[in-house]
Amino acid sequence: MRKINSLIVHCSDTPEGKDFTVEDIRGWHVRERGWRDIGYHFVVYRDGTVHEGRDISIRGAHCKGHNKNSIGICYIGGRDTSMEKAKDTRTEEQKETLIFMSKYLKNEYPDITIYGHRDFADKDCPSFDATSEYKYISDI
């Protein structure tokens, strides 16, 4: 089993109000980027449901230089409807699920610290400051 010490939150960089699936993202990652599978371990749909991506026992492909010891979780959204600006498009259901999953994974991996992808890359992802918002969970 991998030694997990980070949970990295992402957005799918898709327009507000539009649904996408694990299979959509898997297609982008496999066909367009040439990866073996979807890069994330979990995807949170707009309705708050959690869907498995890459098996958690397998190293992710979601944050260059930080995949070995991390879990990647992605919520659908992250852009305004015009796709011109990053925007925190999380639904209330997604917000609840991200908190639930963060607490669940912290319980499973006590040394885990929660970050946003933006903490490791020059990106707006995940369109909100996950590190600050979930600090209280990281500190448990």
Secondary structure, DSSP 4 states (H G I P E B T S, - for coil): -----EEEEEE--EETT----HHHHHHIIIIIT--SS-S-SEEE-TTS-EEE-S-TTS--SSSTT--TTEEEEEES-EE-TTSSSB-----HHHHHHHHHHHHHHHHHSTT-EEEEGGGTSSS-TTSS-HHHHTHHHHT-
